[in-house]
Amino acid sequence: MATVKLRVSDKILGKVLRILDQFDADELEVIEEDEAFLQTRKMLHERAAQLEKGEVKTYSIEEVDAILEETIRKYEG
């Protein structure tokens, strides 16, 4: 199945959706992208680029565990 992205004017959105609604669910699916999704996608792409460029520090599970244990010991008393 192919994916087609359309930018539709608010004036005709209802008409377009009514036309698309005539197709069966196995023939056509309307996928709506909301603003939160678009912002999250952009942020994730930026973070992935930072990782690929080596601009951020990453930690292994063992390193995080050691950091947390040290922090807990520091504030336990």
N, C-alpha and C positions, 0 to 999 in steps of 0.2 A: 504494500500500500504506500502511496506517495503522500508527502506532506506539503501543503500549499499554505503560504502565509499571506493574508489579505489585510489591508488597511481600509476599513469601511467607514464612511461618514455616518454620524449619528442619525442623520435624516433618513437614510435608507437601511439602517441596520435591521430594523424589524422586518422589512421586505426580504432582505437577504436571508435572514434566519428562517423565515417562513418557507422560502424556496428550498433551503438546505434541509429543512425538517421533512420534506417529502421523500427523502431517501431513507432506506433501511439502515439500522445501526451497524450492520456488518458491511455496508457500502460506504458510509460516511460518518465521521465523528467530528464534532465541533470541539476544538481545544482552545480554551480561553486562557490567555496569559494575563495575570494581574500585575500591578505595579510592584508589589512586594516580591513576586517571583523574579521580575526583571532586575530589581535592585540586588537581590540575593545572588542571582546568576552573575551579574557584573562583579560583585565583591569576590565571589569564588574564583572567577577567571583572573582577577587581579592577584589574589593570594597564590594561585597556582603559578602565575608568572614569577612572583617573588620567590617561591620555592625553587623553581627551575633556574633562576639566576643566582641562587645561593644567598639571597638578601635577608633571610630569616633564620633564626636558630631553631633547630628541631631537637627534641629530646626522645630518648628511648623510654620504654616503660620502666626499666630499671633506674634510669636517671631521675625520672619524675618521682618514683617511689623513694629514692634516697633524699631528694629535695624535701618531700613531704615529711618524711621521718625526722629529718633535721629540724624542720620548722616546728613540728609537734614537740620534740625534745626541748627546743628553745623556749616554748611558751608553757610547758607543763609545770615548770616550777623549779 
